[in-house]
Amino acid sequence: MIEITQISQQWNIDKPKLDLLGQKVISFLKKGLFSLELHPELSYRIKEIQSIIKKIQKEQKERKNKLYQYNDLQDLLGIRIICPFLSDIEIVDTFLKEHFIIRKEEKKKEKIDFNKLDYQSNHYDVSVKKELIDFDNEFIFEIQVRTMNQHAWANSSHILYYKQDISLPDEMKHKIYRLLSLYELADEEFQKVNEYLKSRKDDLVYTLLRKLEGKLYKYAETDFDRELSVENLNSLFTFFTQEEQNIIDSEIELFIKNNDLKIQHIFDDNRNRYADIPLLTQPEIFVIWYGLEKFLFSITDNWNDYFEESELEFIQTLWC
């Protein structure tokens, strides 16, 4: 027998604590994964009381175990990490294993038969390391890691059909297999296109953006306006000779690495001023700083043709 009143009372006590834990974990993941130059979608959910009751009933029935109760649930809190590319999944996997206590790991792709209609993602039952996140390190919660395409299939499959206990004609199963394969193919092709575009050398604006977007995630811990970046970089490149452009392209990453502490301090000290200095949350800020350091007059002599003078004053003050 499920003690619904007792479970509800306990849940009312636990829910605010788990909400706080969810916020702490998301904040920790955001800072950690951004530092690795990733920008996944991060979210958390707390299981609703009706879902808790249904889950306990289901587990008791399937396990034939009436002793399965509220405290046995390990998905009261769920964290979701949605990555753009397949290659990001392995980076996240390494990060989680370094910074959380992994109680159980399930990589669905490794277990799905070719004729199964299940979705793919990595699931981890984890606890926190108290030195990193202040919470009970015996409490277990779930982290799911997926690509955007895996997430799309998972959402669609709940609406369509993905379980094996529903009888469907072979023709309809074939259609669903084809649909699932398209999601998997999309992930693989997105990865290939991403690698190709990253290797291109003939479009300096695009090449620089791919080099710098991860750096912005690392330091600014936020996303940016891509169309604005393209516009700004095209304007900035009119400031420089072809030789200077080539030097910027070849040296910008080393410049950032050599000035890591300085750049980190600038962002840490000015997070509450992002609205006042919009360029601080755009990857072209690194090109501007490099220009101020190496090609000062190319920046100062041409700036007012495209940008506000006050913006350069702000940026120079930060850098110098």
N, C-alpha and C positions, 0 to 999 in steps of 0.2 A: 504494500500500500504506500502510495506517495503522499507525504504530508505536505500538501500544497500550501497551507497557511504558514507552516514553519519555514518552508523554502522561500516564500514571498517575504517573510520578515527578515530572513538572512540576506536575501537579495537586496532589500532596501538598505541594509547596512553596508553591503559590499559594493554596490554600484558606484557611489561617489569615489571610493578608493580606487576602483578600476578605471574610472574616468580620468583620475589624476595620473595613474600609471600609464594609460594610453597616451596622454599628453607628453609625459616624460620620455616614453620610448620613441614617439614620433620626433620629438625635439632632438634626441640623441642620434637617431638614424639620419635625420636631415643634416645635422652638422657632420657626422661621420662620413656619409655617402657623398655629400657635396665636396668634402675634402679629398675624396678619391676622384673628383671631377665627373661624378654622375649626377643626374637630375631625374630620379624616378618619381612617380606619383606615390605619395605616402598617405595612408589613412588608417583609422582604427574604428572598430565597432564593438559595442558591448552587447552581449546576447540578451534578447528581451525575455521577460519572465515566461511568456507563453511558449517560446522556443525552448526554454530550459525544461519546462514540464514535458513537452513532447519528446525532447531528446532523452530524458530519463526513462519515460515510458517505452520508447523504442529500444533503448539499450537493455532494459530489463527483459523485454520480450525476446529480443534476438539472442541475448546471452543466457536467457533463462536464469537470471540472477537478480533476485529481489533486493539484494544488498547494495546494488548499484544506486548511488544517491548523488545528491547535489555536489558534495565535495570531491566526487570522482570526475567531474567534468573538467576538461582541460582546454576548453575553447570559450570560456566565459568572456575572455578578451581576445579579440582577433586583430592582428596587424596585417595590413596588406601593402606590399611593395610591387609596383607595376613599372617595369623597365621598358625602354624603347627597343633594345636589341638583345638578341640571344647572348652575346658576349658579356653583357652587363650581369647576367644571371650568375655567372661563375665568380665575378668580383664580389657580388652581394653575398654569395655563399661563403666565401673566404672571410668576409667582414663579420658575418653572423657567428661563425665558428670561433672567431677570435674574441668577440666582445660579449657573447651570451653563453650560458650553460645550455648545451643542446641535450635535451632529454630524449628526443626521438626525432628522426629525420626520415622523410618520405619524398623521393623524387619520382613522381608519377610516370614520367616518360620511360623510366627504366622498367616499369612493371606492366605497362599497357600492351596487350597483345595487338597484333595488326588489325584484328577484326573486332576490337572493342571500341565503343563510342564514348570513351571517357575524355575529360579535359586534362591538359598537362599543366603542371605547376610544381614547385617545390614547397613542401610543407614541413615546418619545424615546430615541435613542441619545445619551448624554451623557458628558462628562468633567467632573471637578471643577475649580473655580478654586482654585489652591493657596493663595491668600490667605484662602480661606474654609474649605477642608477640606484637611488635609495628606495628600496622596497624589499619585501620579504622574498629572499632568494629560494624559498621552497615553493612559492606559488608558480604554477605552470600555465602558460598561455601559448597561443598559436601565432606563428608568422607564416604568411603565404607570400611566395615570390613568383611572379609571372611576367611574361612579356605582354604588351598591349594586345597582340593577337590572341594569345592564350586567354587573356581576360575576356576578350570579346566572345570567344567560343564558350567559355565557362558560363557567361551570362546568357548566351543564346541557347545553350544546351538545357538550361533549366526551363526555358519556355518551350523548347521543342521536345527532344527525347535523347537521353543519354544513358539511361539505365538499361540493364539487360533483361529485366523481368517483364517487359511489355512486349507482346507479340506484334511484330510488324511484318508485312510482306517483304520478300527479298528486294523487290524493286525500290521500295521506300528506304530500306537499310542502305542500299547502294547509293542513293541520293545523299544520305547523311554522311556516309563514308567519304564521298566526293567533297562534301562541304567541309568536313573536318580536315581533309588533306589540303584544301585551299588555305586554311588558316596556318597549317604547318609550313606549307610552301611559301606563304607570304613572309613568315618569320625568317626563313632561310634566305629569301631573295632580298628582303630589307637589309639583312646583315651583309650580303654581298655588295649591294649598292652602297651601303655605308662605307665599307672598306674601300671601294673604288673611288668614291668621292673624296675620302680622306687622303687618297694617294695622288689626287690630281695636282698638277703644278701650273696649269695654264690659266687659271682664274685666281688671281692674287686675293681678291676680296673673299672668295669662298674659302680658299686655302687658309687665310688668316683667321676667319671666323671659326673654322673647325679646330684650329690650334688654340684659340683663345676662349671658346665658350666654356670648356671645362675649367679653365682658370677662373673665370667669373663665378662659376658655381662654387669653386673652392673658397674664394675670398669673400664674395658678396653674399653667398648663400641664398641666391634668388635667381629667378629666370630673367630673360631679357626680351626686348622687342627686336625680332630678327629683321623685319623690314627697315626699321630705323637704323640698325647696324649697317646694313648694305648701303643705305643712303649716306650715312655719316662717313663710312670708309671710302666710298667713291669720292666724296668731297675732300677728305683728308689726303687722298693720294694725289690730288692736284697740287698739293703743297710741295711734294717731293719730286726730285728727278727720278728717272728710271733706276739709276744706280742706288739712290737712297731707298727706293722701294724694295729693291732686291736685298739690301742690307737689313732692312726691317724684317723682311720675311725670314731671312736666315738666322737672325740674332735675337728675335723677340722672346723666344722661349728661354734662352740662356739669360737674357736681361731680367725676366721675371724671376727665374730661379735665384739669381744673384741678389735680387732685392726682396726676397721672400719675406723677411721679418718686417721690413719697412712697409711693404704693401699690406701685410696682415694688420699691422698697427693702424694704417690709414682706414681700412675697412672697419676694424673693431671700434675705432674712435668715432666713426661717422655713420653708424647704422641708423641712427635716429634722424639723419639729415638726407636720406636718400631722396626725399621729395624736393629738397632744395638744390640737390646736385644730381639731376637725372643721368648725366653721363657716367656717374660713379657706378651705376648698375647696368652699364653696357660694355661689352668686351673691347670696344675700340678705345676705352680709357687707357689700356696698356700701350696702344700705339701712340696716343697723345703723350703719355709719360716718357716713352722712349724718345719721341721727337723732342720733348723739352730737354732731355738729357744729352742727346746726340746732335740734333739738328734744330737748335733753338730758334734761329731766325726763320727757318722754313715754316715753323709753327706760328710765331708771333707776327710775321709780316703778312700772312695770308688768312689768319683766323677770322677777322671781321668780315671777310667776304661770304662766309657761310654760317658762322656761329655768333652767339652773343658774346660781347667782350667780357661781361661779368662772369660768364661760365669759365673762361680761361683764367681769370683772376682767382676764382675758387680753386680750380684744379692746380694752378701753380702754387698757391698757398699750401695746399695739401702735400704736394710733392717736395717742395723746397723747405 
